[in-house]
Amino acid sequence: MSDSCQSCGACCAAFRVSFYWAEADDAPGGHVPVTLTEELTPHLRCMRGTHSRAPRCVALDGEVGGAVACRIYPQRPSPCREVIPGDERCRRAQELRGLTGPNGETIHEISARMELLRPGTPDELTQVTLPRKPWT
């Protein structure tokens, strides 16, 4: 899990996480703990807590937008493995959870920019050029 994901968690609390039933560990070769899933159809399961108006995955620990962690990260289902920090689904999740800046900057973009601002030697700081994105 990337550092910026560990200070976000929006994707875990914005969408239904549904996947093919055989990913659950009650199927041969499955890896997602079945006790943390619920059946949607005979062929689909979802992570508990994500099939609701206010989704939040049962495997998510912490506060969305703060420090978070996935309790089953190595066993997470395919939809979770497909999310890329800063991609369109990530952006949409952050928008839904109110985690974007006024100009649409995501937590991942803000985190990357802040990484450039960490204290260093004066020589290091003079070499950094930040794009200016004014908060409106």
N, C-alpha and C positions, 0 to 999 in steps of 0.2 A: 504494500500500500504506500503510495507516495506521501511525502510529508504534507503536501497541500491537501491531499484527500483526508489526512488525519486531523485537519482543522476545518473540515467541511461536512461530509456525510449527507449532502443534499440528495444525491442519487438514491440513497437508501431510505429516504423519507419523502419521495415525490412520486414514485411510479409503482405499479404492480410488478413484481419480479416473478414472471411465469416462465416455465421451462418444461421440457419433455420429462415425463415421469421417471424414465430410466436413469436420470441423473441422481435420484435419491438413493441413499445407501441400502434401501430394502430391495433394490434390483441388483442383479449381478454386475459388478463393475461400477456401481453408482458411488457417489462420494458426498453428496449433500445430506446432512443428518435429517432423516425422514421426520423426526419428532419436531423439527422446526418448519415443516411444510404443511400445506393443506391441499387437498384434491380440488381441482377446478373442473376437470372433465376426466373421463377414463384415461386420457393420454397426456394431460397437462397437470402440473402441480404448480404451486407458488409458495414463496416464502411467507410464513405466518406474519400477519400484521400489514402486509402490502396490498391485500385485496379489500380495501376500505376507502371511504371518502378522504380520510386523513391517513395515508399510508405511512408506515414506519416499520422497517424490517425488524423482526424479533432478535436478529443476530447483531444489531447495531447497539453498541454501548456508547454512552456519552451524550453530549448535547450537540445537536445539529448546528453548525456554524462555529462550534467550539472544538474541544478535543473529543475525537470520536475514534472508535476502533471496531472492526468486524471480528466477532468471536469465532467465526468459521472461515476466515480469509483463505486458508489453503484448500478448504472444501467448498468454497462459494460456487454457485451455479453459473452457467454460461452467460446469462445476461449481465451479471456482475463482472465477469472476466472481459466482456466486450467494451465496457465503458472506458474511455480514455480521458484523463484529466484535461479539461478545456474543450472537449469535443461538443457537438451540438446537443447531445443528450445531457451532458454535464451542465452546459450553459442553461438549458431549459429547466433542469432541476434546481439550479441556483436561483433562477428567476422566480420559480414557483415558491421557493422557500424564503424569498426576500434577501438573498445573500449576494446580490450584485451591487456594485457602486452605482451612483446616479447616472453615469455615462455607460453603463452596461458592462463594466470591467468585472471579471469573475474573480473569485477568491484566488484561483490559480495564477491569474495575471498579476494581481496585487501582490501575492506572495513572491512571485518571481522578481517583481520590481523592488520589493523590500529587501530581497536577498542581495541585490546590487548596492543597497544603501547601508549594509552592515559596516561597522567601524573597521578601518584598516589604516595602513600607513598613509600619510598625505600623498605619496606618489601613486598609490593604488587608487585613491579617490579622485585624483585629477584625470585618470584615464577612463573613468566611467562617464558615459553620456546617456542620460535618461531621456526617453521621449516624454514630452510634456503632454499630459492628458488632464486638462482642468476638470475638477469636479464641478458639476453644474447644479 
